[in-house]
Amino acid sequence: MSTTVTRVQTGVRLEARLLNVLKALAALKNTSLGDLIEGIVLHAFEGEQAFSAPTLAQIAELKKIYGLDLTAADSHQLVETERAALRATAKRPAATGKRRSGRNRS
């Protein structure tokens, strides 16, 4: 049974190697990154495991390939390198409180 949903575009910052593993896993499963993340979160919200044993084995191999050595114990304790943080803030436009439409209103 399919459920109709409304999806929104979002920008999230993820650890680079973690993102590489997620993208590779999505490709292996022939699904989008968004669908994969939705599935992981929905399973987590219900306290269920998101992956079968064979998929966990694939994830372990992908973690080796991409050098991902982080574990659940590292969650909420990751600190971004100063250089990456500066780059991220430099790309963000300053908030002015006004919304610009791109149209010239003369």
C-alpha positions as CSV (number, residue, x, y, z in Angstrom):
1,M,0.0,0.0,0.0
2,S,1.4,3.4,-1.0
3,T,1.0,6.5,1.1
4,T,1.0,9.9,-0.5
5,V,3.3,12.4,1.3
6,T,4.6,15.9,0.8
7,R,8.4,16.1,0.7
8,V,10.4,19.3,1.2
9,Q,13.9,20.2,0.1
10,T,16.2,20.6,3.1
11,G,19.9,21.2,3.6
12,V,21.5,19.2,6.2
13,R,25.2,18.9,7.1
14,L,26.5,15.4,7.6
15,E,30.0,14.0,8.2
16,A,31.6,13.4,4.8
17,R,32.4,9.7,5.1
18,L,29.0,9.0,6.6
19,L,27.4,10.7,3.6
20,N,29.5,8.6,1.2
21,V,28.4,5.4,2.9
22,L,24.8,6.4,2.8
23,K,25.0,7.4,-0.9
24,A,26.7,4.2,-1.8
25,L,24.1,2.1,0.1
26,A,21.3,4.0,-1.6
27,A,22.8,3.2,-5.0
28,L,23.2,-0.5,-4.0
29,K,19.6,-0.6,-2.9
30,N,18.5,1.2,-6.1
31,T,16.8,4.0,-4.1
32,S,17.3,7.6,-3.5
33,L,19.3,9.0,-0.6
34,G,16.1,10.7,0.7
35,D,14.2,7.4,0.7
36,L,17.0,5.6,2.5
37,I,17.1,8.3,5.2
38,E,13.3,8.3,5.6
39,G,13.4,4.5,6.1
40,I,16.2,4.7,8.6
41,V,14.4,7.4,10.6
42,L,11.0,5.7,10.5
43,H,12.5,2.5,11.8
44,A,14.4,4.3,14.5
45,F,11.2,6.1,15.6
46,E,9.6,2.7,16.3
47,G,12.7,1.3,17.9
48,E,13.2,-1.2,15.1
49,Q,16.3,-2.2,13.2
50,A,16.4,-0.6,9.8
51,F,18.6,-3.2,8.1
52,S,18.8,-6.9,7.6
53,A,21.9,-8.9,8.3
54,P,23.0,-9.0,4.7
55,T,22.6,-5.2,4.4
56,L,24.5,-4.7,7.6
57,A,27.4,-6.7,6.1
58,Q,27.2,-4.4,3.0
59,I,27.3,-1.4,5.3
60,A,30.4,-2.8,7.1
61,E,32.2,-3.2,3.7
62,L,31.2,0.4,2.6
63,K,32.5,1.7,6.0
64,K,35.9,0.1,5.2
65,I,35.9,1.5,1.7
66,Y,35.2,5.0,2.8
67,G,37.2,4.9,6.0
68,L,34.2,5.4,8.3
69,D,35.3,4.5,11.8
70,L,32.6,6.4,13.7
71,T,30.1,4.4,15.8
72,A,26.9,5.2,17.7
73,A,29.1,6.1,20.7
74,D,30.4,9.0,18.7
75,S,26.9,10.4,18.1
76,H,26.3,13.9,19.5
77,Q,30.0,14.3,20.2
78,L,31.4,15.1,16.8
79,V,33.1,18.5,16.4
80,E,33.5,20.0,13.0
81,T,37.0,21.2,12.0
82,E,37.4,24.9,12.2
83,R,38.2,25.2,8.5
84,A,35.0,23.5,7.5
85,A,32.9,25.5,9.9
86,L,34.4,28.7,8.6
87,R,33.6,27.7,5.0
88,A,30.0,26.8,5.9
89,T,29.4,30.2,7.6
90,A,31.1,32.1,4.8
91,K,28.6,30.6,2.3
92,R,25.5,31.6,4.2
93,P,24.1,35.0,3.3
94,A,23.5,37.4,6.1
95,A,19.9,37.5,7.4
96,T,18.3,40.8,6.7
97,G,14.8,40.1,7.8
98,K,13.5,40.9,4.3
99,R,12.6,38.4,1.7
100,R,13.9,39.1,-1.8
101,S,11.9,37.9,-4.7
102,G,14.4,38.5,-7.5
103,R,11.9,40.7,-9.3
104,N,12.7,44.4,-9.9
105,R,9.9,46.4,-8.2
106,S,10.2,49.9,-9.6
